[in-house]
Amino acid sequence: MIGIASVFFLFAATPTVIRAPWGVVALLMLVWVVALVQGCRWFVRRPVAVLVLAVLLAIGWFAVVMAGARWLGWTSA
């Protein structure tokens, strides 16, 4: 759960790191909320899956930021 909470700061800081459209930031935050709910459901039964979920969220954030910078022309803020 600490991993998912840590990834929140990556998602929330996206507008300060790169000039992403607000819709992308809102979608990222929605993905984070869904992952948080799923992490809470898995916390007792599948603790390793919660860790994997946090890593996948971080990789997904990096992929979105890099793809936006590469193909959509997002620049640093």
C-alpha positions in Angstrom: 0.0 0.0 0.0 3.0 2.3 0.6 3.9 1.7 -3.1 0.5 2.8 -4.3 0.5 5.8 -2.0 4.0 6.7 -3.4 2.8 6.5 -7.0 0.1 9.0 -6.2 2.8 11.7 -6.0 4.0 10.8 -9.5 0.5 11.0 -10.8 -0.3 14.2 -9.0 2.9 15.9 -10.0 2.4 15.2 -13.7 1.3 18.8 -14.6 4.5 20.2 -12.9 6.8 17.8 -14.7 5.3 17.9 -18.2 2.6 20.0 -19.9 0.1 17.2 -20.1 -3.6 18.1 -21.0 -5.9 18.1 -18.0 -7.9 15.2 -19.4 -4.8 13.0 -19.3 -4.1 14.0 -15.7 -7.7 13.3 -14.7 -7.5 9.9 -16.4 -4.3 9.1 -14.6 -5.9 10.0 -11.3 -8.9 7.9 -12.1 -6.6 4.9 -12.8 -4.9 5.5 -9.5 -8.2 5.5 -7.6 -9.2 2.3 -9.2 -5.8 0.8 -8.4 -6.1 2.0 -4.8 -9.5 0.3 -4.4 -8.2 -2.9 -6.0 -5.1 -2.7 -3.7 -7.3 -2.4 -0.7 -9.3 -5.5 -1.8 -6.1 -7.5 -2.3 -4.2 -6.3 0.7 -4.8 -9.3 3.0 -5.2 -12.1 0.4 -2.6 -11.1 -2.2 0.1 -8.8 -0.7 2.6 -9.5 -3.4 0.0 -8.5 -6.0 -0.3 -5.1 -4.3 3.4 -4.6 -4.8 3.2 -5.6 -8.4 0.3 -3.3 -8.9 2.3 -0.4 -7.6 5.2 -1.2 -9.9 2.9 -1.5 -12.9 1.4 1.9 -12.0 4.8 3.5 -12.0 5.8 1.9 -15.3 2.4 3.0 -16.8 3.0 6.6 -15.7 6.4 6.6 -17.2 5.1 5.1 -20.5 2.3 7.7 -20.7 4.7 10.6 -20.0 7.3 9.4 -22.5 4.7 8.6 -25.2 3.1 12.1 -24.7 6.5 13.8 -25.0 7.6 11.7 -28.0 4.4 11.6 -30.1 2.2 14.4 -28.8 4.8 17.1 -28.3 4.3 17.6 -24.6 7.2 19.7 -23.3 8.6 20.1 -19.8 6.8 22.6 -17.6 
